[in-house]
Amino acid sequence: MKSSTSEKNLCRRYSLAELSLATKDFSEEHVIGKGGFGRVYKGFISNRSTAVAIKRRLASDPSQGQTEFVAEIETLSKFRHRNLVSLIGYCDEHGEMILVYDYMSNGTLADHLYNKSTRSWNQLLKICIGAGRGLDYLHSGCSIIHRDVKPTNILLDKYFTAKVSDFGLAKHLGQNFFKSHVMTNVKGSFGYFDPSYFTTGRLTTASDTYAFGVILLELLSGRPAVEEKLAENEVCMNIWAQEKIRNGKADQIVASSLKGDISEDCLKTFVGVVKRCLHRDPKKRLTMTRVVAQLELALEQQERKGTTTTQKLQFWPFRNRAGSTPKAIPPIEEDDDKLQIAVSAADILDMTDNFSTMCLSDQSNVFHGVLETGQEVSIKRLSKKIPDHEFLAQISTLTNLKHENVVELLAFCVDGDMQVLVYESAPQGSLHDILHGRKAAGLEAAAGQALTWSQRIKIAVGVARGLYYIHGLKLIHRNIKSSNVLVFEDENAKITDLHPSTQCSCKESYFDELHPYHLVSNSDYHPPECVGGILKRKGDVYSFGVVLLELLTGRKPYDRTRGKGQEYLVLWAKPQLGSDKVHDIVDAELKAAYPSMAAETMARIADSCLDFQPGRRPKMNFILKSLEQLLSPQDSELKVTEIV
């Protein structure tokens, strides 16, 4: 197999002997699935301690399935998301085409549908929301069309988290941002075909949306997409169900096992999503982003059915109340939507020695803590108490944030006046620490070793990916700055200190007509319009522009030790960003070891982010794509643009 460098770097190449050992020579007793492609085996690797799913393609012709085999490896190696199945490795020895995945203990969505479903409507909604997020990521973040969306290609892990799988037919739209379709031979599964794709050969993301709409109908009706034993007008479930919906009889397609379980509001919203997914005109179908948003609304409506806020909070898992320091943050065993781990005030006080440990960076309320295992954590104590129900609601939002460029919340504590968040800790500290030095225990520490140009670009791209993800969830960060960017191994940057209570408005033109010159603020990172008391996503974009300037120049946003006119980084640097003088402001620590054109491009991106008019600032998707072009060849193979 001609494997790409990316694929070699990001997943393991197994020998046939290793996989034979893992499956007892591909014995029949290990088979957990079969089809026209071949068979899927349950196997054990890593000294038989880890269960995996091993998919072995059978082909009499060595070239048969080769394209799909390579496509799946390349797709799953490049793109990672909590709602995509994880590829562990592959084997192409002796003409074999074997893929090794994480083992999904709850099988496929198809195993839980039709006449044998034991899942509640709430659980089914959460599953399809997860699958929708995976597809949305493929469409919005990766420009990929799946082309074979169906229940057997939606896998479920032990927490019933949905994972989209089988990318053998996936099609990439390419690097052209504005390309909306590709012309291709029609491939897919009968019953899920988009009629428009079938007749025109024009493949778009709307084709996946159509197939997803069919799955939604399967969830609601408990029937498979095609049932040949039924009367001719009912064989195709999709056609039968849409006819019922058009005649105002949507309640007649609800599966008997779900009768009486679905609230009226939820059913109305859900059916509305189905209708838009299955619209004849692909251009009038919802994007998967909109589909997920509407399904989340349906879930909210369903959960309001006879459930009070107090009742919901009773299901939150509180552990480690005994007062002893936890040996480690325990693994999650509850439903995947409840990832919160509560620890006691005694635990927190012990880990921080009564909050006397070193404060991290310039934040006086963030402390360093160490578990008995040696695991280091960052412990943030809220300086101003908020109502407990509001704090817990924010915890719920924070624990649903799953992205490699957003810091993970590990635990929390709410006890009397104490409200604490426990995060993963970055060994290298924050970007502010690295660029400008760590301020600790009242002493000024020197900056770390100067970052190379490649490292700076990787950090900038990481922050852009994280912020793009946050904005995709209709959240505003409100406090983007270098001290809220933590740097982990291999310069992987993660955003921290998110304020999840702030939701974005869809209309972002409030400040667009204001005159720029009377809005100037001396705040280090906040945009000029913040004097009006309202921040939107474009405010985060401005703050990100300041961080880009820090990376470009090596200077602090405000430095009173600088000469007159140079104290404020933005006011000093901005006039030079679009000119040939940009190289005069590049960090001298780089010693001219940087690509000239790349520095100019980064300066232009920063300049556009720092526009006084919010409406003229670019969106994060454009910024991200522009910055990714500056990655070095080896780094560019790790592109992961993620939206949940």
N, C-alpha and C positions, 0 to 999 in steps of 0.2 A: 504494500500500500504506500502511495506517495503521501506521506504525512507532513503537515505544515509544522513550522517551528513552534507556533503557538500551541498546537495540539501536543507536541512532544513535551513542552514545558509544563503544561497544565494538567495532564492526566498521565497515568502510568501505563506503560506497555508491559503486559503480562506474558509469560511464556505459556504455551499450551499445556505443559506439564503442571504448572501451578494451578491452572483452572481445572484440569482433570482431577487433581488431588482435592480441590475444593468441592467438587461435585461427585466424588467417587466414580470417576471415569464417565461422567455425564449419565449417571444411572437413572432409571425410570422413577425411582422413589424420590428423586430430587426435583422432578418436573413440577412446576407450579403454573405453567401456561403453555399453550401451543397454538399455532396458526399457520397460515401460508408462508410466513417468514421463516419459521423454524420453531424453536422451543425456548422457554425461559426456565432456568433452574435456580433453586435456592442453594447457595453455596456458603462456605465459611473460609475466610482468609485470616491473616494475622494470627497464626497459630490457632486457628479455628475459634477465635474469640469474636469475630465480626461477621455478621450475616450480610450477604450481598445477593443481588439478583443478577444472574448471568444469562444474557440473551445470545443464543447461538443461532446464527443464520445458516440455513441449509440450502445449498444451491448446487445443482448438477453442473451448471455452467459457472466457472470461476468468476466471470465478469458480472454475473447476475447479482444485483443488489449492491454492487461495489459503490456506485454513486451515492446511494442512500446511506451506506455504512460510513463513508467519509464525511458526508454532510452532517450526520448526527454527531460524530466526534468533534468536528470543527465547531458546530453550533454550541454544544454543551461545554466545550473547553473554554470558549471565549466569554460566554455569558452565564452569570450566576444570579440566582434569585431564589428566595425561600419557597416560591410556588412553581419552580421548575425542578424536575428530577435531577439529582446530582450524578454526573458520570465520574466514576472512580478510575476506570481504565479500560483498556481494550487489548485484544490479541489478534494479530493478523498473520501469525506464523503458519506456514504450510497452506496458505490460501484460506485459512479460517477467517471468519468475520464474527468476532465475539465482542460484546460490550458488557462491561461490569458496572452496575449501578448500586446506589444505596438500596437496601432491602425495604420495601414498603409492606409492613405487616398487615395492613388492612385491605390489601388488594387494590382493585380498580373501583371507580365509581359504579361501573356496570354491575359489580358484585352486590351492590347495595340498592339497586333500583328494581323496577318491575314488580312482580307480585311477591317479592320476598324481602322488601325493605323493612328494616327495624329502626331506621334513623328517623328522628323527629323532624318536623318541618324546619325548626330553627337550625338543626344540624345540617340539613340539606342546603339551606340558604348559605350557611357559613362555608360549606364546601364549594358551592358555585361562586361565591365571592372570591375565595382563594384562587380557584381556577381562572376566574376573570382577571384577577390581578396578574397572574402569570402571563396570560395572553396580552394584557395591556402593556406589560414590560417588553414583551417581544415586539409589539407594534410600535410603541412610542420610544422605547429606549434602544432598540436594536435594529429597527427597520426590517423585521423578519415576519413573514407570513407562514403560519404553521402548516396549513393545507390539509390537515387530517385530524381536525378536532372532533372527538367523540368520547363517550364515557369510558371505553377501554383504554384510552390514552390519557386518562386523568387518574393518577395513582394517589393512594391515601396512606400516610404514615401512621404510626401508632397513636398519634393525637388526632387523627382524621384531618390533618392538614393536606389540602389538595396540591398535587404536583403534576404539572403538565409534562407529558413525556412523548417519546417517539417523534424525532425530528428528521426522519429519513426523507420526507417529502418537503421539508421546509425550504422556503425560497427567500433569498435576501434581496431587498430592493436596491442594494448598492449604496455607494457613498452620496449619491444625489439626494439632498435633503428634501427636494420637492417632487421627486418621482413618486407617483401614486399607484402605479400598477406595473405588472410585467405580463408579457404574452408568453404563454406556456401551454404544453399539452395538458389536457385535463386529467388530473389525478386526485384521488381522495377515496372516500367511502360512501357507498350508496346509502341514501337516506339522509345524508348530511351535506350533499352537494348544494352549492349555491347555484340556482337556476341561471343566473346571469353569467357566471363563470362557465357553466356547462355549454351555453349557447354561443358565447363570444370568445372564450379562451383568455379573457382579461382577468388576471388574478389580482385582487386587492385585499387589504386587511378586512374589508367588509365581507369577504368570503368566509373568513374565520368567524366573524360576528354572526353570520347566518347559521353556521354550524352550531355555534354556541346557543343560539336561540332554539334550535331543535333540542339540545340537551336540556334547556330550561323546561321545555314542554315535557320531556321524559321525566324530569323530576316531579312535575306537577301531576302528570297523568299516571305515572307508574307503568307506562307502556314503552316498549322499544320503538325505535324510529320506523322499523319495518316489521310487520307481522303478517306473513303470507297466509296464515290459516283463517284470517278474518274475511269478511265480505269485501268485495272489490273496492267499494268506496271508503273502506276503513283500513286497508292494507298499509297505506302511507300515513302514519300517525300525524305527521305535520299537516297534511292537507285536511284530514278529519278534524283536528283540533282548531285550526284556523277558521274553518267553517263554523264551528260552534261559537268561537269568539266573535266572529262577525255578526252572528245572530243573537248576541247578548246572552249566550248560555255558557259562559266560561266556567260556571260552577259545576257543569255536567262533565267536565274533563278532569276534575280533581279526583285523584286516586281514592279508593274507598278507605284506605288506611290513614288518609289525611283529612277525611271529612270531619268538619267541626273543629279542626286544629288551626286553621288559617284564618287570621282576622280579616275582616272585610277590606280595610284600608290596605293591608299587606297584599291581598290577592289582586286588588285593583292596580296597585303599583307594579306588581310582578307581571301581570298580563300586559300592562302597558309596555314594559321592557321587551317582552316576547314579540309583540306586534312590531316594534321598531327594529328589532334584530332581524325579523323575517320580511321586512319591507321589500317589495319587488325591485324598487330602485336602489341600488347599492349606495348611492350618494345620500339617500335619506335614512340609512341605517345609523344607529348610534355608534359612536366610537366605543372601544372597550373601556376607556376612561369613564365615559358617561354611563355605560352599562354597570360598571362596578359601583359608581356613586348611587345609581337608582336602586340597585340591589341592597346596598347598605341602608338606604332609606326604608326599603321594604322590611329589612331585618329589624330596624329600629321600631317600625310600626308594629311588627309582630311581637317584639319584646315588651311593648307597652300594654299588650293585651293581658290585663289582670296582674301586672307585675309592678310593684312600687319600687322606688329607688332603694328603700331600706331592705326590701327583699333581695334585690340584686346584690347588695353589699354583703349579704350573709354568705355568699358563695366564695368570697375572697379568701385565699389560703393564708392564714397567719401561722407562722411556725417559729421555732426557737424562742419560745417565751420563757424558758427556764432561767435565762440570765447568763448563761455561759457563752463565751466567744465561739461562734460557729467555726468548725474546722475548715469549711470551704462553703462557698455558695452552693447549695444542693442542686442536683439536677431537677429539671422541670418534669413533673409527672401528671399535672392536671391538663385540662383542655388547653389547647394552644392559644386560645384567646385570653387566658388568665395566667400570664407568665409572672405575675407579681410575687415576690418573696418578701414577707414581712419579717423583720428582726426586731428585737426588743431594744429599749433605751439602754439597758445594761450592756448589751453587745456593743452598741455604738460607743458608749463612754469608755469601755474597755479598749476597743480598737484604737481610739484617738487619745487615750490617757486623759480623759475628761476634757477633750478638745484643746489639749496643750501641744499636740503634735504640730509639725511644720505646716504652715499655710502654703498652698500651692500657688505659684505665680503671684499675680497682683490681686487675687481674690481672697479677701480676709475670711470668707465663710466656707472655703473649701479646704479640707484637711486630708492629710495622708494617713492611711490606715493599712495594717498588715494582718492577714488572717494567720491562724496557726500553721497553715500549710506553707506560708511564705508568700502567698498570693497578695500582691499589692492592689489597693483600691483607693479611689478618690471618694471622699465623703463630704457631701455638700449639705450644710445646715441652712435652712431657709431663715434669712435674717428677719423676716416679718411673717408671722403666722397668718395663714389664710384658713377659712372654714374647712373642717376635715373632709366634708363631702366634696368640696371643690378640689382639695389636694388629691383625694383618691381618684377623682375623675381625671385629673392630669396624669396620675400614675398609669391609669388605663390607656391613655393616649401614648405615653412614652414607651410602654412595654410593647406596643404594636409597631414601633419603629424598628424595622429590621433592614439595615443597609450597612455595607462594609465601610461606609464613610460617615456614619453617624454613631457616636459613642453609645454603647449598650448599657441600659439600666439593669443592674444586677439585683438590687434589693431596695427596700425603703423602710422607714420607721415613722410611725405616728403615735406619739405617746405624750399626752398632756400638751404642753406648749412646744414640745420638740417635734419638728417635721424635718426628716432627713432623707436624702437620696444617696444611694451607693452605686458608683459607676466603676467600670473597668478603668484601670490606671495606665497611663502611657509612660514607659520607662524613660523616654527622651524628653518628657514634659511637653509643654505647649510650643507652638511656633514662636510665640513671643519670647519664651525662654531661650530658644535656639538662636534667634536673631539678635535679641537685645540683652540677654542675661536674665537670670532668675533672682527675684527679690525675695529673700527668705530670712526669717528671724532678724529682721531689721538691717540686714547687710545687703550690699549690692554685689551680686556675683557677675562675673564676666560672661559674655556670650559664649556659646559653644563653638565648636569648629565650624568654619564657614561652610555653608551649603554650596554644593556645585550647582551649575545651571540645570543639569538634568534633575537633581533632587528638588529644586525649586519648582520646576514645571510639574513634576509628579505630585507635589503637595498642592499646587494650585488646581490641578485637575481633580484631585481627591476632594478638595473643598467644594469645587463646582459640582461634582457628582452628588455629594451629600446635600447641597442646597437645592439642586434640581429635584432631587427626591422629595425633600421637605415641601417645596412649593407644589409638587405634583399631588401632595396630600391636602392641598389648600390650607397649609399652615404657614405662618410667618415666623422667622427666627427672632428678629428684633434686636439681636445683640451679637452680630457677626463681628469678630475681631480676632487678632492673632492669638490672644490668650485663651480664646474659646475654640482653637484648632489644636487638637492633640496629635502628636506625631508618634506613630508606632513603628514597628520594624519595617524595613524596606521603604521608608518614607511614606507609609500609608497614613494619610491625614484623615482624622475623624472630627466631625463637628460635635461640640458639647454645649450645655447650658441652653437648651431649647425651651421656649415658653409655649407649651402646647395649647394654652387657653385662647391664643390669638388666632382666629380664623380669617382667611383672606376674603375680601370682597371681590366679586367677579368684575366689578367696574373699577378700573384703576386710573381714571382720568380726572380725579378730583382736583389734583394740583396742577394739571397740565397747562392751564391757562395763566397760572400765577407768574408774576414777573420774577425772574431769578434773583435780582440783585438785592431785594430787601428780605430774602430768605436765608442769607448766609449765616451759618452757625459755626461757632468755634469748637463744637464737639468733635472729638478725635475721629469717630467712625460714623456718627449719625448723619443722615442726609439733611440738606438744607430745609426740606419741607417738614422735618420733625417738630419745628417750632409750632406747627399747627396742632400737635398732639395726636396726629393720626399717622400710622405707618402701614405701608402696604408692601407687597413683594418687591417692588422697585426700590424700596428703602434698603432691603437686604442686598440688592444688586449694588447699590452705592457703597455700602459697607464692604462688600466683597472687593470692589474696586480699590478701596484703601488697603486691604490685605495684599492685593496684587502689587500695589506700590511698595509696600514693605518688602515683598520678595524681590522686586526689581531693584530697589535702591539700598536695601539693608537698613533704612532709617526708621525711627519710631514715628507714629502719627503726629505726636507732639514732643518736642525736645527743646526745653528752655535753654539748654547749653549751646544751641546753634546760634549763629549770627542773626542779626536783624533781617527779617524777611524770609528766614529759613526755618523758623520754629515750627510752623504748621506744614506738614508734609504735602498735603493736597494743594495748598495755596502756592507752595514753592515749586512743586513738580509739574502740576497740570499744564502750565503754559508751554512746557517743553516736550510734552508727550507726543504731540503731533508734528514735531519739527525734526530737523536733522541734528538737533542738540540732545536728543534723547540719550545718546551714549555718554553724555557728560554727567548724567544722573544715575547711571547703572552702578551698582555696588562695587566699590573699589576692591573689595575682598575677592571678587571673581577674577581679578587680574587679567581682564580682557579675554578670559577663557569661556567664551559663550558665542553662539551663532548670532551674528549681527542682525540678520533679518528676523530671527525669532524674537530678539529683544524688542525690535521695532513693532512687531505684531503684538507682543504682550503689552507694550505701552499703549497701542491703539485700543486694545480691549479695555485696559484700565481707564483710558480717557473716555470711552463710550459709557462705561459703568458710572463714571463720576459726573455725567451731564447734570446740570442744574435742573433741567426739565425731566421729571420722572418718566413722562411718556416717551421720551427719546432714548431712554436707557434700554439696552437689549434685554430679552428674556434669558433665563438661565440655560435653556436648551441651545440657543445660538452661542452663548458664551462657552458652554461646554464643548460643543463641536469645534469651535475655533481654537480652544486651548488644546484639545486632543490632537490637533494637527501638529502641535509643537513637541509632542512626545518623541523621544528618541526611538529608533526602529525597534529595539528590544522591549522598550516600555509600551509602545503602541500596541503590542500584541495582547496586552492585558486590559484593553478597553472594556469597561463594564459600565454602561449607562443605565441605572436601575430606577424603575418606578413601581410602587406598590399601591 
